């Protein structure tokens, strides 16, 4: 499947797989902006994607985030097929230890997946299951 990307910055790098079996395309930072008072770092990737209709781009942190004091502020970024703005990630700074991302670092990964179109149907009752309404911790440790 082909997905079109446009570079917005001179230092932009097109997304790429580190290995041919990888699910996520690595994204390289072209800008890092600190939002004072919010302990938030906005990392720009200098690219725009043309994700096909019926697909979504999911933005995840790379496993290397464990070597930083950062976490992706919204857990997983959702890039809808109609979005044509710069792909960016917002990272929270969780302390003073650990390094931060810099321009030129691979700072996130993009997974593009298809999704079903859901028809919402209101129901007076739902089918019963063994689990029922058991949630948080109901299956044990």
C-alpha positions in Angstrom: 0.0 0.0 0.0 1.3 3.4 -0.9 0.9 6.4 1.4 1.8 9.9 0.3 3.9 12.1 2.6 4.9 15.7 2.0 7.9 17.3 3.7 7.2 20.7 5.4 10.7 21.3 6.6 14.1 21.3 4.9 15.4 18.9 7.5 12.4 16.5 7.3 13.0 12.8 6.9 10.4 10.6 5.3 9.1 7.9 7.7 10.9 4.6 7.3 11.1 1.1 8.8 14.2 0.1 10.7 13.6 -3.5 9.8 11.4 -5.0 7.1 9.3 -6.8 9.7 8.6 -3.7 11.8 5.0 -2.5 12.2 5.8 1.1 12.9 7.4 3.7 10.7 10.0 5.7 12.6 9.5 9.4 12.7 12.5 11.8 12.9 12.1 15.1 14.9 12.6 18.3 13.0 11.6 20.6 15.8 11.3 20.5 19.6 9.4 23.2 21.5 9.1 23.4 25.2 5.8 24.6 26.7 6.7 26.3 30.0 4.4 25.7 32.9 3.0 22.5 31.4 6.2 20.5 31.4 5.3 19.6 27.8 7.6 19.1 24.8 6.0 19.4 21.4 8.0 17.4 18.8 7.4 18.2 15.2 8.2 15.8 12.4 8.0 18.2 9.5 5.7 16.0 7.5 2.1 15.7 6.4 0.5 12.4 5.5 -2.3 11.5 3.1 -3.8 8.6 4.9 -6.3 6.8 2.7 -10.0 6.8 3.7 -10.8 3.7 5.8 -7.3 3.9 7.4 -6.0 5.7 10.5 -2.5 6.6 11.6 -1.7 5.6 15.1 1.2 7.5 16.7 3.1 5.6 19.4 6.2 6.3 21.4 9.2 4.2 20.4 10.6 1.8 22.9 13.6 4.1 23.3 11.3 6.4 25.3 12.3 4.2 28.3 15.7 6.0 28.3 14.0 9.4 28.7 11.9 11.1 31.4 9.1 11.5 28.8 5.8 10.0 28.1 3.4 10.6 25.2 0.8 13.0 26.6 -2.2 11.4 24.9 -1.0 7.8 25.1 -1.7 7.2 21.4 -2.1 9.8 18.8 -4.9 9.3 16.3 -4.3 10.8 12.8 -7.5 10.6 10.8 -7.5 10.3 7.0 -8.9 13.8 6.6 -6.1 15.5 8.6 -3.5 17.4 6.6 -1.6 19.2 9.3 1.9 18.5 10.5 2.3 15.3 12.4 3.5 16.2 15.9 3.7 14.5 19.3 3.3 16.0 22.7 5.5 14.6 25.4 5.2 15.2 29.2 8.3 15.6 31.1 8.0 13.3 34.2 11.1 14.4 36.2 14.6 15.6 36.0 16.3 12.3 35.2 16.7 10.9 31.7 17.4 12.6 28.4 15.0 14.4 26.1 14.4 14.2 22.4 16.3 16.5 20.1 16.1 17.5 16.4 17.3 14.5 14.4 16.2 11.9 16.9 13.7 9.2 16.0 11.1 10.1 18.6 7.9 8.3 17.6 6.5 5.6 15.4 3.5 5.6 13.0 1.4 2.6 12.4 -1.2 2.9 9.6 -4.2 0.5 10.0 -7.5 -0.1 8.4 -10.6 0.2 10.6 -14.3 -0.9 10.1 -17.0 1.7 9.7 -19.3 1.2 12.7 -23.1 1.5 12.5 -24.3 2.5 16.0 -27.5 0.7 17.0 -29.3 1.6 20.3 -30.4 -1.5 22.2 -32.6 -2.0 25.3 -30.6 -5.1 26.3 -27.3 -6.6 25.4 -26.4 -10.3 25.3 -25.1 -11.8 28.5 -21.5 -13.0 28.9 -19.5 -14.9 31.6 -17.6 -11.8 32.5 -20.7 -9.5 32.7 -19.7 -6.1 34.0 -16.5 -7.3 35.7 -13.8 -4.7 35.1 -10.6 -3.4 36.6 -8.9 -6.3 38.3 -11.9 -8.7 38.1 -9.8 -11.4 36.5 -7.2 -11.5 39.3 -3.6 -10.6 39.4 
